[in-house]
């Protein structure tokens, strides 16, 4: 995180400093937890032996996390997955979430309470008039081994509702695309939409929805969601662009339905959207759930260097919860760096999209 500069108004500078003080304290607590032999995960307790220094003594602030090497993607592939379970939670019921897996071994993340905490925080950002307490929800999108399955259901339950589920398997869709089976992919999408429409028409108490951009567009080609009683839509996926943002708000949904775009993943949790303003020109701006996670935009060629505000770079994630410690992880996304604001006095990200340097070797835009 860069130092506070005079480019921000004094009131915002004060809030930025307070947020960074909180973050530094949270980092110290997280390090003390994960590297304590009584509470830490076996992975980190073994890894610290290779460092030659004690994080509990050396790490005093968020900036000090740069003393760690890069977190390696491959560490999360394969087992034993219990090496990631903190000893403090050894006897707790553990869930396992996966990300990726269309080719090779998927990355895994253990979880106990994090998904509940993250989505309860997110719940506070949803306007009650559009996401009514006690209303039922429908989830139309990836479920299976993904965090979304339990997280969206918990969100519905936390707000007093029941969640109906319609699954989309992105791993199967990716295979169909790679095989050139575009007609079969469209038939599979139609199958998902048919299931969703059946539930929406049969259960009038469904007022809230999670879905993905492509599925939302396909739904709106069939029905008026407003006429079916939908009041709020929480939407996320790789196809979330400024163009789709404008299209969804102005053409697909209209003023009756609140549209809440989100940027989330299995490792981070959920970044909350900034409500659109005319000067944003439909850009999609997200702020991470500080101090539990941070997002920085770094130079692809020098990932230790944060780009200036407005600059384009690769997303660098750090996750800081009692369940998971992931320092300095380079995501498969790029975006522009967004300045802090009064509501979110820490760095955000703008217009997140698949990392361009991966080129065509990765099938993106599945949902």
Phi and psi in degrees as a GROMACS rama.xvg file:
@    title "Ramachandran Plot"
@    xaxis  label "Phi"
@    yaxis  label "Psi"
@TYPE xy
-74.9258  161.875  UNK-2
-70.8906  155.859  UNK-3
-66.1285  134.283  UNK-4
-120.852  167.533  UNK-5
-74.5921  -1.70922  UNK-6
-69.3841  -16.0036  UNK-7
-100.746  149.726  UNK-8
-58.6808  154.969  UNK-9
-60.1027  -38.5192  UNK-10
-62.5582  -39.5093  UNK-11
-71.0338  -39.3817  UNK-12
-56.8577  -40.8228  UNK-13
-62.1491  -43.1552  UNK-14
-68.3444  -37.0055  UNK-15
-62.4194  -45.6305  UNK-16
-61.9214  -40.7043  UNK-17
-64.7521  -41.4734  UNK-18
-64.5704  -37.8635  UNK-19
-72.7789  -33.7423  UNK-20
-63.0252  -43.3418  UNK-21
-62.772  -41.7892  UNK-22
-62.9927  -44.9946  UNK-23
-60.4253  -41.5056  UNK-24
-65.3159  -39.9516  UNK-25
-65.2749  -38.9117  UNK-26
-60.4095  -45.9165  UNK-27
-61.5062  -42.0168  UNK-28
-63.9731  -42.2905  UNK-29
-64.8313  -43.9645  UNK-30
-64.5719  -43.7772  UNK-31
-59.9914  -35.1378  UNK-32
-73.0902  -50.7688  UNK-33
-74.8163  -19.2016  UNK-34
-110.991  13.5372  UNK-35
-89.042  125.664  UNK-36
-58.141  -21.5259  UNK-37
-84.0247  -26.7508  UNK-38
-119.489  -21.8579  UNK-39
-74.9132  165.076  UNK-40
-79.9663  145.208  UNK-41
-53.1263  -35.5319  UNK-42
-58.5107  -50.8424  UNK-43
-72.2945  -32.147  UNK-44
-69.1573  -30.4267  UNK-45
-78.2024  -39.5091  UNK-46
-65.2592  -35.6722  UNK-47
-61.9495  -25.9123  UNK-48
-66.4588  -21.5707  UNK-49
-90.561  -9.74427  UNK-50
-78.9174  -38.2027  UNK-51
83.6195  8.17507  UNK-52
-152.109  159.368  UNK-53
-101.58  110.488  UNK-54
-56.094  -31.3014  UNK-55
-67.2536  -21.124  UNK-56
-98.3046  -32.6346  UNK-57
-90.9487  -30.1684  UNK-58
-92.0342  108.123  UNK-59
-113.532  -13.6428  UNK-60
-151.51  171.497  UNK-61
-60.6284  -40.9372  UNK-62
-59.7966  -30.8222  UNK-63
-67.2072  -16.6313  UNK-64
-62.404  -17.591  UNK-65
-66.3368  -9.31304  UNK-66
-73.0988  -20.2871  UNK-67
-77.0187  146.377  UNK-68
-65.673  171.942  UNK-69
-63.0763  140.998  UNK-70
-73.9582  127.789  UNK-71
-92.5099  130.613  UNK-72
-52.2637  -41.7613  UNK-73
-66.8786  -20.4107  UNK-74
-59.8578  -27.4044  UNK-75
-90.484  -0.289002  UNK-76
-99.9517  130.786  UNK-77
84.1257  -175.728  UNK-78
-119.017  -173.699  UNK-79
-78.003  131.907  UNK-80
-68.413  -21.0779  UNK-81
-69.1682  -9.28701  UNK-82
-66.8061  -15.7602  UNK-83
-93.5316  -5.38913  UNK-84
-84.0465  116.777  UNK-85
-56.4143  141.414  UNK-86
-57.8085  -28.974  UNK-87
-63.1098  -22.8643  UNK-88
-110.453  16.4333  UNK-89
-58.6231  -30.7453  UNK-90
-102.933  8.62778  UNK-91
-87.3117  155.68  UNK-92
-70.2137  120.046  UNK-93
-107.661  132.692  UNK-94
-99.175  156.849  UNK-95
-124.958  125.821  UNK-96
-114.241  146.013  UNK-97
-119.062  153.477  UNK-98
-137.766  143.324  UNK-99
77.3205  -150.735  UNK-100
98.2882  2.78101  UNK-101
-68.5659  -29.8568  UNK-102
-137.605  133.94  UNK-103
76.8169  -168.316  UNK-104
-80.0412  128.726  UNK-105
-69.1921  156.439  UNK-106
-76.9173  143.888  UNK-107
-119.853  147.26  UNK-108
-137.349  126.701  UNK-109
-79.269  157.619  UNK-110
-153.714  146.639  UNK-111
-121.313  -66.0424  UNK-112
-122.396  -9.31273  UNK-113
-55.4577  -44.7892  UNK-114
-64.1085  -31.9831  UNK-115
-69.2978  -45.6279  UNK-116
-61.457  -46.437  UNK-117
-60.0052  -43.3397  UNK-118
-81.476  -22.5501  UNK-119
-70.6608  -36.3044  UNK-120
-63.3463  -44.1325  UNK-121
-62.9203  -36.732  UNK-122
-57.2734  -34.3086  UNK-123
-66.2363  -19.1304  UNK-124
-90.3489  -6.28297  UNK-125
-90.5213  128.795  UNK-126
-69.481  128.238  UNK-127
-63.5482  -29.033  UNK-128
-68.5481  -21.7071  UNK-129
-106.691  -19.7137  UNK-130
-125.163  73.5141  UNK-131
-61.5756  137.735  UNK-132
-63.292  135.497  UNK-133
89.9651  -11.1069  UNK-134
-76.7888  152.925  UNK-135
-85.9421  159.982  UNK-136
-119.899  160.966  UNK-137
-130.977  132.545  UNK-138
-105.011  119.443  UNK-139
-123.976  98.7569  UNK-140
162.728  -164.663  UNK-141
-60.8868  132.929  UNK-142
-130.816  -113.115  UNK-143
54.5645  -126.091  UNK-144
-82.4265  6.74445  UNK-145
-89.1855  152.683  UNK-146
-59.2306  -31.8954  UNK-147
-54.1584  -36.8913  UNK-148
-55.2179  -52.6919  UNK-149
-80.5515  -31.9574  UNK-150
-68.3143  -47.6873  UNK-151
-67.4673  -37.7793  UNK-152
-62.0144  -41.7818  UNK-153
-65.0009  -38.8282  UNK-154
-57.9025  -46.4514  UNK-155
-61.4161  -45.3376  UNK-156
-65.7188  -40.2509  UNK-157
-61.4027  -31.1475  UNK-158
-94.0863  9.53088  UNK-159
90.7895  12.7956  UNK-160
-115.273  -177.799  UNK-161
-115.695  144.117  UNK-162
-109.417  123.459  UNK-163
-88.9034  146.746  UNK-164
-123.335  131.745  UNK-165
-127.802  120.967  UNK-166
-91.3176  143.415  UNK-167
-125.643  128.341  UNK-168
-96.8482  99.9934  UNK-169
-66.476  -24.7966  UNK-170
-65.4856  -37.2926  UNK-171
-70.4724  -40.6741  UNK-172
-61.1394  -42.4617  UNK-173
-60.9527  -41.4077  UNK-174
-64.0313  -41.8424  UNK-175
-60.9514  -40.4799  UNK-176
-64.4778  -45.6669  UNK-177
-62.7488  -32.6013  UNK-178
-81.7841  -5.62228  UNK-179
76.6293  16.9043  UNK-180
-88.7771  64.1435  UNK-181
-69.7357  -34.5477  UNK-182
-65.6046  -39.5751  UNK-183
-66.6381  -36.9675  UNK-184
-61.669  -42.5408  UNK-185
-64.6707  -36.0444  UNK-186
-67.4095  -37.0592  UNK-187
-66.7391  -42.0854  UNK-188
-61.6203  -42.1285  UNK-189
-62.2527  -36.543  UNK-190
-61.426  -43.3515  UNK-191
-64.0241  -45.1702  UNK-192
-64.5334  -39.988  UNK-193
-60.0901  -42.1459  UNK-194
-62.8562  -42.1124  UNK-195
-64.0426  -44.3664  UNK-196
-64.2356  -37.2614  UNK-197
-59.607  -45.1762  UNK-198
-68.7739  -43.122  UNK-199
-61.5778  -37.5097  UNK-200
-78.3323  -23.4177  UNK-201
-92.0214  -18.0336  UNK-202
-127.887  91.0159  UNK-203
-67.3603  -12.4047  UNK-204
-83.5755  -1.56938  UNK-205
-74.7962  110.869  UNK-206
-115.84  -14.8888  UNK-207
-128.563  151.806  UNK-208
-143.649  140.775  UNK-209
-110.119  133.435  UNK-210
-157.619  -177.523  UNK-211
-108.604  161.352  UNK-212
-54.5067  -47.0724  UNK-213
-67.0897  -38.2709  UNK-214
-71.8428  -34.95  UNK-215
-62.2131  -44.8908  UNK-216
-61.7406  -42.9821  UNK-217
-64.7026  -37.8079  UNK-218
-62.2817  -45.4759  UNK-219
-70.1922  -17.1671  UNK-220
-72.2676  -20.5564  UNK-221
-98.1446  -38.9404  UNK-222
-144.898  165.836  UNK-223
-90.5175  112.702  UNK-224
-65.5971  -32.4915  UNK-225
-62.0678  -41.367  UNK-226
-67.7598  -26.1067  UNK-227
-82.0755  -3.11542  UNK-228
98.6739  5.04952  UNK-229
-71.4725  132.139  UNK-230
-114.284  -26.0985  UNK-231
-145.523  139.544  UNK-232
-127.869  124.239  UNK-233
-100.49  121.618  UNK-234
-134.367  135.069  UNK-235
-153.062  156.034  UNK-236
155.746  168.131  UNK-237
-67.5413  -17.2765  UNK-238
-90.6154  11.1795  UNK-239
-77.6724  105.913  UNK-240
-125.54  164.492  UNK-241
-56.8393  -36.7386  UNK-242
-63.6018  -44.0372  UNK-243
-69.117  -36.9277  UNK-244
-55.4732  -51.076  UNK-245
-63.2138  -45.6886  UNK-246
-59.2023  -43.7145  UNK-247
-64.5745  -46.6236  UNK-248
-71.9853  -45.4291  UNK-249
-87.116  -28.8395  UNK-250
-117.816  -47.5364  UNK-251
-72.5078  -42.2657  UNK-252
-109.742  -44.173  UNK-253
80.6518  -177.349  UNK-254
-72.9621  -14.9792  UNK-255
-76.4238  -21.3716  UNK-256
-115.378  129.501  UNK-257
-82.9757  130.983  UNK-258
-110.051  118.335  UNK-259
-117.363  91.7506  UNK-260
-71.785  144.826  UNK-261
-138.141  156.393  UNK-262
-121.984  111.165  UNK-263
-143.457  160.298  UNK-264
-155.395  172.934  UNK-265
-62.1453  -33.1503  UNK-266
-85.7602  -33.5021  UNK-267
-91.6292  -46.6904  UNK-268
114.504  -130.341  UNK-269
-135.063  123.056  UNK-270
-95.0256  133.519  UNK-271
-89.9144  143.049  UNK-272
-80.8958  147.067  UNK-273
-84.5408  133.024  UNK-274
-59.2534  135.376  UNK-275
-64.291  141.643  UNK-276
-123.481  153.344  UNK-277
-52.2617  -38.7721  UNK-278
-69.7967  -15.3475  UNK-279
-78.1526  -17.2903  UNK-280
53.9245  43.9736  UNK-281
68.5155  9.06919  UNK-282
-57.6394  147.299  UNK-283
-102.536  113.691  UNK-284
-113.171  127.48  UNK-285
-122.81  149.164  UNK-286
-125.564  131.844  UNK-287
-71.2574  164.886  UNK-288
-81.9614  67.7955  UNK-289
-60.0365  144.356  UNK-290
-91.4777  11.9801  UNK-291
-73.8737  -20.9147  UNK-292
-157.789  149.43  UNK-293
-126.442  150.683  UNK-294
-123.872  128.016  UNK-295
-124.11  149.782  UNK-296
-107.914  114.944  UNK-297
-118.828  159.572  UNK-298
-64.8133  129.275  UNK-299
-59.6894  -32.1796  UNK-300
-87.6284  -23.162  UNK-301
-134.772  76.8766  UNK-302
-67.0583  -2.77979  UNK-303
-82.6464  -8.49611  UNK-304
-105.995  120.475  UNK-305
-78.8738  134.799  UNK-306
-75.6725  161.097  UNK-307
-65.9868  162.733  UNK-308
-58.2969  132.799  UNK-309
89.8348  -14.7031  UNK-310
-76.722  155.759  UNK-311
-98.1632  139.797  UNK-312
-166.583  -171.707  UNK-313
-92.4547  148.689  UNK-314
-80.6472  128.866  UNK-315
-114.741  121.786  UNK-316
-106.178  139.986  UNK-317
-129.317  126.174  UNK-318
-110.525  131.727  UNK-319
-133.847  75.179  UNK-320
-124.373  170.118  UNK-321
-68.528  -23.889  UNK-322
-82.6823  -36.3915  UNK-323
-139.48  131.151  UNK-324
-120.119  113.098  UNK-325
-130.417  95.8539  UNK-326
-91.1674  136.957  UNK-327
58.2479  57.2852  UNK-328
-103.323  122.604  UNK-329
-84.2857  114.727  UNK-330
-77.512  170.449  UNK-331
-92.1826  31.9032  UNK-332
-129.463  155.885  UNK-333
-131.332  163.601  UNK-334
-174.019  -173.221  UNK-335
-105.351  148.657  UNK-336
-79.6534  130.184  UNK-337
-108.027  139.206  UNK-338
-73.8899  156.998  UNK-339
-61.8335  161.261  UNK-340
-138.683  174.94  UNK-341
-63.5484  -37.4175  UNK-342
-74.3961  -35.1497  UNK-343
-128.879  87.9609  UNK-344
-83.1457  53.308  UNK-345
-154.599  168  UNK-346
-60.6474  142.269  UNK-347
-121.038  -173.616  UNK-348
-131.56  148.299  UNK-349
-124.948  132.164  UNK-350
54.42  59.4285  UNK-351
-65.962  137.156  UNK-352
-151.685  164.921  UNK-353
-58.9027  142.435  UNK-354
-62.6888  118.008  UNK-355
-65.6315  -27.2339  UNK-356
-72.8587  -12.13  UNK-357
-74.9401  -18.2447  UNK-358
58.7914  -144.759  UNK-359
-87.4906  4.14601  UNK-360
-73.0712  -15.2593  UNK-361
-119.351  130.706  UNK-362
-80.6653  114.402  UNK-363
-115.737  176.015  UNK-364
70.6481  27.9406  UNK-365
-69.4864  -37.6741  UNK-366
